[in-house]
Amino acid sequence: MKRIDTVRNVLAPFEKGKMVNLYLTEIGWPNHDAPGGATRGVSAEFLARTYLLAQSKPFVRGLWWYDWRDDGMLQTNCEYNYGIVAHDLTPKPAYFAMRDICTGLAGARFSDEVTMNPEVRVLRFVKAPGTTVFAMWSLVETHRFKVLLQCTQDAAPTRLRVVGMGEIALPWEKMGAEAWQLSMTLDTMPFLIETEARNVKLICEKLP
């Protein structure tokens, strides 16, 4: 995405009031057992991050993943192992990551990036009416973080929906008069937090 931003900066002086759109027509991480190959888990993380970051760039109008199905079964061949499903159509973790992002962000638009910790990425998306989706992940493979979500309102917020390699709903804990809190553990795999709570405050603490 840094390279995409660089291209954007090169194009900007020539746009003359009309934004030039970019289309990322082929991107992916292969799972072959050889130098340059990534584990299936890492490929899923990169897919999730790429799609989330692409949605935060209004000039990126399309992104095509390479590719759908592994072309073969030879594990040492790079070109055989780009799929989000295996050659026998068994879903890989990247398949579920794509499913979760497509369903979790359906109908949402990017709002802004939340500054919380330099080692954590948080993107805020808005769904109508009054629903916010936070996409977040750790940027450091060796670090996990505790993320606290806090809000202030009279009645208990509706159960917070968490999407990421599955879907769960978590209840808020009452902390005092009109004060509510929820704690989650964050690592390098992005997940989506959808809530209708108002004025949500995020606090991040590095775990030992």
Buried (B, 14 or more C-beta within 10 A) or exposed (E): BEEBEEEBEEBEEEEEEEEEEBEBEEBBBBBBEEEEBBEBBBBBBBBBBBBBBBBBBEBBEEBEBEBEEBEEEBEEBBEBBBBBBBBEEEEBBBBBBBBBBEEBBEEBEBBEEBEBBEEBBBBBBBBEEEBBBBBBBBEBEEBBBEBEBBBBEEEEBBBBBBBBBEBEEBEBEEEEEEEBBBEBEBBBBBBBBBBBBEEBEBEBEEEE
